[in-house]
Amino acid sequence: MIKILVVEDDIAVANLIKLNLNTANYMSSIVFNGEEALSVIESDRFDLILLDVMLPKVDGFTLFEKIKPLGIPVIFLTAKSSVADKVYGLKAGVDDYITKPFEGIELLARIENVLRHYNKKSNIINFKDTEVYLQEMQVKKNGEVIELTLKEFELLVFLVQNKNIVLTREKIIEKIWGYDYIGETRTIDNHIQKLRKKLEWKDEIKTVFKLGYRLEE
């Protein structure tokens, strides 16, 4: 699972970033100054760092020069008017920057783009005690392999990648069975029931009346 370090001294901003990362199935840790960042980077492994420029104790530029030899992708978090910061960061070799305030969707898009460049796209997504291995098309619950059909697996992935979001039957059909599917929507209900039973997710997969389904944490 992809692990991201957030180095941001504004607690509210840091917590909001963490919330967005969790929603996108990234693991994340937060530190609030440059010294803490150096300490955790030495003791732990990270796939990407979100680094605020204006930090107490050790500023973002100095910190970047120290971690640059490690080869960890870095995205700078910069103030709205800090054109000089952006230019400096790009010249120094930072992978990308994002200007505060920013939308969560933009942050996640930039993270995905940088990870793709480094070929670090996660092969595993997690939901509670369940691990979904995308490349191997395998599912484990508490370490035990759960046997799923192809459509059950694809439906599970779609649900987990869109947890806490209502997925209409029409959207599920379009994504899993394709535009040209001419069968009954009851097929979706049958697959949902099988997932609930196999994964013991009776309470996790909610039926949304007259709409579809939602996977809830």
Secondary structure, 3 states (H helix, E strand, C coil): CCEEEEECCCHHHHHHHHHHHHHCCCEEEEECCHHHHHHHHHHCCCCEEEEECCCCCCCHHHHHHHHHHHCCCEEEEECCCCHHHHHHHHHHCCCEEEECCCCHHHHHHHHHHHHHHCCCCCCEEEECCEEEECCCCEEEECCEEECCCHHHHHHHHHHHHCCCCCEEHHHHHHHHHCCCCCCCCHHHHHHHHHHHHHHCCCCCEEEECCCEEEECC
